[in-house]
Amino acid sequence: MRKKGEKLMLAKMNDVIKRYGDQMILENLSFTIRKGEILGLLGPNGAGKTTTIHSLCGLLPIDSGEISIFGQKQSIHNRNIRRAIGLVTQEITVCNDLTVVENLRYFGSLYGLKKERLHKSVAEVLAFVGLEEHAKKKPKALSGGMQRRLNIGCALVHKPKLLIMDEPTVGIDPQSRNHILEAVKKIAAAGTTVVYTTHYMEEVQTICDRIIIMDSGKVIAEGTMQELVKRLQHEERVRFVSSDPSPMLQEKIASIAGVKSVVLQGNDYLVTSSSGSGNIHRIMEIAQQHGAVSSFTEERATLEDVFLTLTGKSLRDGGGI
């Protein structure tokens, strides 16, 4: 993780509301993006991450509230802001009928690059994403990882001040994933601010300076990884696997004085109690009364634990609306 001091604000969402019909997707959503940081945006399925991203980019009108970027008010009509943003979508959005280099030229021209400036930027991005040897190939001739890298290149060719990456490593091999993560760090080191969403907690821990956790259209926690994990510092955590998991067992453990949460995923229970409550033996006793327990361990809090405690779900349980 890069060392950083206090950074200037690059963008802000203030009390943003967005509905689809009667469904509230973003509910008074407020947060800031600091210049030069890699901001991780996390949330379970339906948290509103994708809607947040589209609103930030000016692709989706909001019902109320305000979004400001680079000191200007964002809207679907503000082309100046949109030209300074790069968006890497979950889907591969390149043109299959064009070669790699033609795709980069095409996307660069859409953002107003011409002649020598366009030629220079295409050459730089081609080298940056490591596709120089594949410049004349069409996307279908590339591996999944290379297609992802081309997708990133098309979002970078106009040299955006803000790069938004929506799950850029979905469905690729570990080598390609590492290549992309290293690229993200280099992009940020060169001065571009990055907003990054993913279902892989290890990616967040590797590259993000600060993390925002969303649920039900709201920010429920934000801070550095250390700050978020520190929230659970005064808690005891035990995990056990039961041969006969049931809501009854979950409710019985939850009723113990001092127990803050009981998260059940499959056969796996994660129980969080107040520090010093002395509940470990009582939890083990109740668990064994309700079936065989194949493992029982005390754990130190991790970022995944913070996410589970706050949302009741694993990060890999799904994307967002």
C-alpha positions as CSV (number, residue, x, y, z in Angstrom):
1,M,0.0,0.0,0.0
2,R,1.3,3.4,-0.9
3,K,2.2,5.9,1.8
4,K,0.2,9.1,1.7
5,G,-0.4,12.2,3.6
6,E,-3.5,14.2,3.7
7,K,-4.9,14.6,0.2
8,L,-7.1,17.2,-1.5
9,M,-10.7,16.3,-2.3
10,L,-11.2,15.4,-6.0
11,A,-14.9,14.5,-6.0
12,K,-17.8,14.4,-3.6
13,M,-21.2,12.8,-3.5
14,N,-23.5,14.7,-1.1
15,D,-26.9,13.2,0.0
16,V,-27.4,11.5,-3.4
17,I,-30.8,9.8,-3.9
18,K,-31.6,7.5,-6.8
19,R,-34.7,5.4,-7.3
20,Y,-35.8,2.9,-9.8
21,G,-39.6,3.1,-9.6
22,D,-40.5,2.5,-6.0
23,Q,-37.1,1.0,-5.2
24,M,-34.6,3.2,-3.4
25,I,-31.1,2.3,-4.8
26,L,-29.0,5.2,-3.3
27,E,-30.3,6.7,-0.1
28,N,-28.6,10.0,1.0
29,L,-25.3,8.6,-0.2
30,S,-22.4,10.8,0.8
31,F,-18.6,10.3,0.5
32,T,-15.5,12.0,-0.9
33,I,-12.7,10.9,-3.2
34,R,-9.3,12.2,-2.5
35,K,-6.9,13.3,-5.2
36,G,-4.2,10.6,-6.0
37,E,-5.7,7.8,-3.9
38,I,-6.9,4.3,-4.8
39,L,-10.3,4.1,-3.2
40,G,-11.9,0.7,-2.8
41,L,-15.6,0.6,-3.1
42,L,-17.1,-2.6,-1.6
43,G,-20.6,-3.9,-1.0
44,P,-22.7,-7.0,-1.3
45,N,-25.1,-7.8,-4.1
46,G,-27.6,-4.9,-4.4
47,A,-25.6,-2.4,-2.4
48,G,-25.7,0.2,-5.2
49,K,-22.1,0.2,-6.3
50,T,-22.8,0.1,-10.1
51,T,-25.4,2.8,-9.8
52,T,-22.9,4.9,-7.8
53,I,-20.3,4.5,-10.5
54,H,-22.7,5.4,-13.3
55,S,-23.8,8.4,-11.4
56,L,-20.2,9.5,-10.8
57,C,-19.5,9.2,-14.5
58,G,-22.5,11.3,-15.4
59,L,-24.1,8.4,-17.3
60,L,-27.1,8.2,-15.0
61,P,-29.2,11.2,-13.7
62,I,-29.8,11.3,-9.9
63,D,-33.1,12.2,-8.3
64,S,-31.7,14.6,-5.7
65,G,-28.4,15.5,-3.9
66,E,-25.3,16.7,-5.6
67,I,-22.2,15.2,-7.2
68,S,-19.1,17.5,-7.7
69,I,-15.9,16.5,-9.5
70,F,-12.9,18.7,-10.2
71,G,-14.9,21.5,-8.5
72,Q,-17.7,21.3,-11.0
73,K,-21.2,20.0,-10.6
74,Q,-21.6,16.6,-12.4
75,S,-24.6,15.9,-14.6
76,I,-25.4,13.9,-17.7
77,H,-24.8,17.1,-19.7
78,N,-21.4,18.0,-18.4
79,R,-19.0,16.8,-21.1
80,N,-16.0,18.5,-19.6
81,I,-16.1,16.3,-16.6
82,R,-16.8,13.1,-18.6
83,R,-13.8,13.7,-20.8
84,A,-11.6,13.7,-17.7
85,I,-13.0,10.3,-16.5
86,G,-12.0,6.9,-17.6
87,L,-14.4,4.0,-17.0
88,V,-13.4,0.3,-17.0
89,T,-16.6,-1.7,-17.0
90,Q,-17.3,-5.2,-15.9
91,E,-18.0,-6.2,-19.5
92,I,-15.4,-6.0,-22.2
93,T,-16.5,-3.0,-24.2
94,V,-14.0,-2.9,-27.0
95,C,-14.9,-3.2,-30.7
96,N,-14.4,-6.8,-32.0
97,D,-14.0,-5.7,-35.6
98,L,-11.0,-3.5,-34.8
99,T,-7.5,-4.5,-34.0
100,V,-5.9,-3.7,-30.6
101,V,-4.2,-0.6,-31.9
102,E,-7.3,0.5,-33.9
103,N,-9.4,0.2,-30.7
104,L,-7.0,2.5,-28.8
105,R,-7.1,5.0,-31.7
106,Y,-10.9,4.9,-31.9
107,F,-11.4,5.4,-28.1
108,G,-8.7,8.2,-28.1
109,S,-10.5,10.0,-30.9
110,L,-13.8,9.8,-29.1
111,Y,-12.2,11.9,-26.4
112,G,-10.8,14.5,-28.9
113,L,-7.3,13.3,-29.3
114,K,-5.9,13.9,-32.8
115,K,-2.8,13.4,-34.9
116,E,0.5,13.4,-33.0
117,R,-1.1,13.6,-29.6
118,L,-3.3,10.6,-30.4
119,H,-0.4,8.6,-32.0
120,K,1.8,9.3,-28.9
121,S,-0.8,8.3,-26.4
122,V,-1.7,5.1,-28.2
123,A,1.9,4.0,-28.3
124,E,2.3,4.8,-24.6
125,V,-0.8,2.9,-23.6
126,L,0.0,0.0,-25.8
127,A,3.3,-0.4,-24.0
128,F,1.8,0.2,-20.6
129,V,-0.8,-2.6,-20.9
130,G,1.8,-5.0,-22.5
131,L,0.1,-5.6,-25.8
132,E,2.7,-4.2,-28.2
133,E,3.3,-7.7,-29.7
134,H,-0.5,-8.1,-30.2
135,A,-1.2,-4.7,-31.7
136,K,-2.5,-6.0,-35.0
137,K,-4.7,-8.7,-33.5
138,K,-8.4,-8.5,-33.0
139,P,-9.9,-8.9,-29.5
140,K,-11.2,-12.4,-30.2
141,A,-7.6,-13.6,-30.9
142,L,-6.6,-12.5,-27.4
143,S,-6.8,-14.4,-24.1
144,G,-9.3,-13.2,-21.5
145,G,-6.6,-11.5,-19.5
146,M,-5.3,-9.6,-22.6
147,Q,-8.9,-8.5,-23.5
148,R,-9.2,-7.1,-19.9
149,R,-5.9,-5.2,-20.4
150,L,-7.1,-3.8,-23.7
151,N,-10.3,-2.8,-21.9
152,I,-8.2,-0.8,-19.4
153,G,-6.1,0.7,-22.2
154,C,-9.2,2.0,-23.9
155,A,-10.2,3.8,-20.7
156,L,-6.6,5.2,-20.2
157,V,-5.8,6.4,-23.7
158,H,-7.1,10.0,-23.1
159,K,-5.1,10.2,-19.8
160,P,-8.1,10.7,-17.4
161,K,-7.7,12.4,-14.0
162,L,-10.1,9.9,-12.5
163,L,-10.2,6.3,-13.5
164,I,-13.1,4.2,-12.3
165,M,-12.6,0.4,-12.5
166,D,-15.7,-1.8,-12.0
167,E,-14.4,-5.4,-11.3
168,P,-11.6,-5.3,-13.9
169,T,-10.2,-8.7,-12.9
170,V,-13.4,-10.8,-13.3
171,G,-12.8,-14.3,-14.8
172,I,-9.1,-14.0,-15.5
173,D,-6.0,-16.0,-14.5
174,P,-3.8,-15.1,-11.6
175,Q,-0.9,-13.9,-13.8
176,S,-3.2,-11.5,-15.6
177,R,-4.7,-10.4,-12.3
178,N,-1.3,-9.5,-10.9
179,H,-0.4,-7.6,-14.1
180,I,-3.6,-5.5,-13.7
181,L,-3.0,-4.9,-10.0
182,E,0.5,-3.7,-10.7
183,A,-0.8,-1.5,-13.5
184,V,-3.3,0.1,-11.1
185,K,-0.6,1.0,-8.6
186,K,1.5,2.5,-11.4
187,I,-1.5,4.5,-12.7
188,A,-2.1,6.0,-9.2
189,A,1.6,6.6,-8.7
190,A,1.6,8.7,-11.9
191,G,-1.1,10.9,-10.4
192,T,-4.4,9.5,-11.6
193,T,-7.1,8.9,-8.9
194,V,-8.6,5.4,-9.0
195,V,-12.0,4.1,-7.7
196,Y,-11.8,0.3,-7.6
197,T,-14.5,-2.2,-7.1
198,T,-13.9,-5.9,-6.7
199,H,-15.2,-9.2,-5.2
200,Y,-11.6,-10.2,-4.2
201,M,-10.7,-9.0,-0.7
202,E,-7.0,-9.7,-1.3
203,E,-7.0,-7.1,-4.1
204,V,-8.4,-4.4,-1.8
205,Q,-5.8,-5.2,0.8
206,T,-3.0,-5.1,-1.8
207,I,-3.7,-1.8,-3.6
208,C,-6.3,0.4,-1.8
209,D,-5.3,3.4,0.3
210,R,-8.8,3.8,1.7
211,I,-12.0,1.7,1.6
212,I,-15.7,2.5,1.6
213,I,-18.2,-0.3,2.4
214,M,-21.7,0.2,1.1
215,D,-25.0,-1.6,1.8
216,S,-28.5,-0.8,0.8
217,G,-27.4,2.4,-1.0
218,K,-25.6,3.9,2.0
219,V,-22.0,4.1,3.3
220,I,-21.8,2.0,6.4
221,A,-18.1,2.3,7.0
222,E,-15.0,4.0,5.6
223,G,-11.3,4.3,6.4
224,T,-8.0,2.6,5.8
225,M,-7.8,-1.1,6.2
226,Q,-6.2,-0.7,9.6
227,E,-8.9,1.7,10.7
228,L,-11.7,-0.6,9.7
229,V,-10.1,-3.7,11.3
230,K,-9.5,-1.6,14.5
231,R,-13.3,-1.3,14.8
232,L,-13.3,-5.0,15.9
233,Q,-10.3,-4.7,18.2
234,H,-12.5,-4.8,21.3
235,E,-14.3,-8.0,20.2
236,E,-13.7,-11.7,20.5
237,R,-14.4,-13.8,17.4
238,V,-14.9,-17.6,17.1
239,R,-15.6,-19.7,14.1
240,F,-16.9,-23.2,14.1
241,V,-18.3,-25.7,11.6
242,S,-21.4,-27.7,12.5
243,S,-22.7,-30.9,10.9
244,D,-26.3,-29.7,11.6
245,P,-26.6,-25.9,11.0
246,S,-29.9,-24.4,11.8
247,P,-31.6,-21.0,12.4
248,M,-32.4,-22.3,15.9
249,L,-28.8,-22.7,16.8
250,Q,-28.0,-19.3,15.3
251,E,-30.8,-17.7,17.5
252,K,-29.7,-19.5,20.6
253,I,-26.1,-18.3,20.3
254,A,-27.3,-14.8,19.5
255,S,-29.3,-14.7,22.7
256,I,-26.1,-15.1,24.9
257,A,-25.3,-11.9,26.7
258,G,-22.4,-10.1,25.1
259,V,-22.8,-11.8,21.6
260,K,-23.0,-9.0,19.0
261,S,-23.5,-11.0,15.8
262,V,-23.8,-14.6,14.5
263,V,-23.2,-15.0,10.8
264,L,-24.1,-18.4,9.2
265,Q,-22.8,-19.3,5.8
266,G,-23.5,-22.9,4.8
267,N,-22.1,-25.0,7.8
268,D,-19.8,-22.2,8.9
269,Y,-20.6,-20.0,11.9
270,L,-18.8,-16.7,12.8
271,V,-19.7,-15.4,16.2
272,T,-18.6,-12.0,17.5
273,S,-18.8,-11.1,21.2
274,S,-17.7,-8.2,23.4
275,S,-14.1,-8.5,24.5
276,G,-13.9,-10.1,28.0
277,S,-17.4,-11.6,27.9
278,G,-16.0,-15.1,28.4
279,N,-18.5,-16.6,26.0
280,I,-16.2,-19.0,24.1
281,H,-16.8,-22.0,26.3
282,R,-20.6,-21.3,26.4
283,I,-20.7,-21.0,22.6
284,M,-18.8,-24.3,22.2
285,E,-21.1,-26.0,24.6
286,I,-24.3,-24.9,22.8
287,A,-22.8,-25.7,19.4
288,Q,-22.0,-29.3,20.5
289,Q,-25.5,-29.8,21.9
290,H,-26.9,-29.1,18.4
291,G,-24.7,-31.5,16.5
292,A,-21.1,-32.5,15.8
293,V,-18.6,-29.7,15.6
294,S,-15.7,-30.5,13.2
295,S,-13.7,-27.4,14.0
296,F,-13.7,-24.5,16.5
297,T,-11.2,-21.7,16.4
298,E,-10.6,-18.2,17.9
299,E,-9.6,-15.6,15.2
300,R,-8.1,-12.2,14.9
301,A,-10.2,-9.7,13.0
302,T,-9.6,-9.3,9.2
303,L,-11.1,-6.9,6.6
304,E,-13.3,-9.8,5.5
305,D,-14.6,-10.1,9.1
306,V,-15.4,-6.4,9.1
307,F,-17.4,-6.8,5.9
308,L,-19.2,-9.9,7.3
309,T,-20.1,-8.2,10.6
310,L,-21.4,-5.0,8.9
311,T,-23.3,-6.6,6.0
312,G,-23.9,-10.2,7.1
313,K,-22.5,-11.4,3.7
314,S,-19.3,-12.4,2.2
315,L,-17.7,-10.0,-0.4
316,R,-17.9,-12.7,-3.0
317,D,-21.6,-13.2,-2.6
318,G,-22.3,-10.9,-5.5
319,G,-22.1,-7.6,-7.3
320,G,-24.4,-4.6,-7.1
321,I,-27.2,-2.7,-8.8
